[in-house]
């Protein structure tokens, strides 16, 4: 499976028109017991007290006050392979993300900016990301910070304790609205649901789960799961040094950071495409 599958390029009109449907099943060997994110149909500004408390606890646990973004360097591997490639990741608030993967033939560059995004493979023509795929982000471990600080812009629902692979997590759904003006033609679903799984003892984020459109798939949307591990303290912040992604139960990529820098923030122009 290629990187472009993992970043959800714009699909056909048929995929867009049926984006509200749920996948029939997870086909790969991972995430078989992971619940599918579904809307709670609550208005924006709704929040369960327990869910909001967990988001605040996460913010405290990682030292998230004053978060302005980061620049990270490391190595990425694809499809469960052992070989790695150099990667640079830049993140700023507002779902502004830039991933630059260095390959022998050139650079794979993926950019997210709010509900928009694009991907370029080794200098080829840019391809746009569907709004739901873009808004789901690259690996949205900073979304709980935004939801904790601006709860009126989200719907935050508490699902209580959930057991996955024998481990207990506090599961919370955060729903984000997609402005209708930003939807592509034939899109009808204007909400993105991201399920967040927190370690109940440390309040660290272990997993984010969303449903995203994938081009060329027989399913209208597929399950995207990001796992966060190896939290390390760097200056003020405690953040994961390892992030994995699976889609439809299949391993897509694994990113291992070698360094995090919170002083080298980028400008808005770096997230244009």
N, C-alpha and C positions, 0 to 999 in steps of 0.2 A: 504494500500500500504506500502511496506516495504522499509527500507533504501536502500536496494540494487537496487530497481527500480530507486531511485533518483540519484545513482552514476553510472549508465550506464554500467553495466557489458557487456563484450564482447558478442555479439549476434551470431546468426548462420551465415553460409556463405551466405544464402539468404538475411539476413538483411544487411550484409556488401556489397554485390554486388549491392544493390539497394539504397545505402545510399544517393545518390544525389537527390532522389525523395522527394517531399514535402508531409507532412501529408495532408490528405483530409480535416480534420477539427479538431478543439479543442473540445473534448468531455465533459470536466468538466465544472463547473459553473464559473471558473475564466478565465480571459485572452481572452474572446471571441472577443474583439475588437483589440487585439494586432497583428500588422502586422508580418508576417513570415519573418525572416531574409533571404535575398537573396544576392548573390554575385553581385557586381557592375562590375565585370570583368575588374577591373583596375589593372595595374601592381603594384607590391610592390614598395613602395616609393612614390606612388601617395597620395596626401592629398588635400582636399578642405580647403581653408583658414579659412572659418568659423568653420569647424569641428576641425581643429588643434587649433584654438583660444579657443574653448570650453574646449578641453583637458587641455590646459595650465591654463585656468581659474579654472578648477577643482583642478589641482595640487596646485595652490595658495590657493584656498579656504580651502583645508584640511591640508595645511602645509606640502605638500608631498616631499619637497626637503630633501634629506638625508634619505628617507625611506629605512630601512634595514630589515623590517619585524616586526612581533609581535608574542607574545604569549597571548592568550585570554582564560579566563575561564568563564563558564556560564552553562546554562541549555538548553536542546533541547527537543522538543516535536515532535511527529510524527502524521501524518494523521489528523491534527486538534484536537487531543486529548488535554485534560487539564493537564494530568499528564506529568511530565518532568523527564529527566535523566541528570546527570552531564556530561558535555562535555568540552574537552580541544581542542583548535584549535591553530595550529602553522602555520605561513605563512612566507615565505621568497621569495624574488624576483626570477623570473624564473619559476613561477607556481609550486613552491614547497610548498605543503600543507600537513599537517597531522591532521586528525580529530580523536579523541579518545573519544568514547561514552561509559560510564560505565553502564552496565546492570547487573541485578541480576545473570545472567548466565555467565558473563564475559565481554569482551571488544569488541566492534565493532571498527575496526581501518581501516581508509581509507587514502591512501597516493597518492598524485599526484606529479609527477616530470617531468615537461615539457610535452611531448606527451605520457608519460607512467603513469600508475597508477595501484593500486591494492586495493582490499578490503578483509578484513577478518572478519567474523562474529563469535564473541565469541569463538575464538580459532580454528575455522574450517580452511580448506585448503584455501589458497589465491586464489582469482580470479582476472584475469587481466581486466583492463578497455580498451575499444576500444580507439585508438588514438584521435578521434574527441571528444569523451566523456571526456577523460582525459584533453585534451587541453582546453576544455570549462571551466575547473576549478571547484572548489567547489562553490565559489561565488566570481567571479573575479572583486571585487571592486578596486583591485590594477592594473588591466590591463590598465586603462586610463593613469596611471602614466608611465608605460612602453612605451605606444604608444606615449605619449607626449615627452618622452626623446629620443626615437629611432624611429622616424617616418619613416625612410628609410626601416625599416624591416616590415612595415605594409602597408595596403591600407586603407585610412581613408576617408570616404565619408559622406557628410553633407546632411541629409534629411530634414533639416529645422524643423519647428514646427509641432508637432504631438499631437493630443488630445486623451487621454485615460481616460475613465470614468470621463469625464468632466474636466480633468486637462490637461494643456498644458505643453509639454516637448520639449526640443531640442533633436532630435533624430540623433544619429551618428552611423554609422557602422564602425567597425574595423575588417578588414580581416587579418587572420594570416595564414601563409603557414605551411603545414605539410610536412616535408621532405619525399620524395617518399620512401626512404629507411626505414622509420619508419612506413609506412602503413602496416596494416595486409593484408594477402592474400585476393584478390577479391575487396579490397577497391580501388576506383577510384577517389573519391573526395579528393583533396589535399589542400582544403581551409576550414577554419572555419570562419564563420561570427558571430560576437557578436554585437548585437544592444545595444546601450547605451542611456539611457534616463536621461537627466539632467534637474534639476529645472532651468528655465531660469533666475530667480532672484537671487538665491544663488549659482548656478553652482555646487550644490551637486548632486551626482549620486543617482537617485531614483530607477533605474531598469536596469538590464541586461537581454538580451534575446538571446537564441541560439537554434539551432536544434541539437539534439543528438540521437545516436542509443540507443535503449532500447531492452533488450532481451525479447523474448516471445511476443512482441507486434505485432499486425496486421499491424502496420504502420512501414515503414523503419526508420523514425526518428520522434521524438516527440518534442514539444515545451517545453523548459526549461526556466522558468522565475524566477529571483531572485529580491526581493524587499528589499530596504535598508531604514531604518528609525531610528528615535531617535538618531540623530547625537549628540555626546557629545565631549567636548574638554578634551583630556587627554594629558597633557604635550604639546608638539609641535603640536600634530595631532588632527584633528577633524574627527571622524570616526563613522560609524553607530553602535549602540549597539544592534540593532535588524535586523536580516536577515531572510527572508522567502523564501521558494522555492515551486513553483508549477510545475508540469509536466502534460502536456496534460490537463491543466485546473483544475487539482486536487491538493489539498494541500498535500505536502509531509513532510516538516518539518519546524519548526520555532526555530531559535537559538537566545537566549537572553544572551548577555554578562553581567557578573557582574564585570569583571575587564579586562583591557588591559595593557600589559607590552611591551615596546619597547626596553628593555635592555636585555631580556632573549632570544636572538636569538639562533637558533639551528645550528647544523653542518650538512654538506652534508649527513653524514651517517644516520641521522635520517629520511631521505627521500628515503632510499633504500628499496627494497622489493624483 
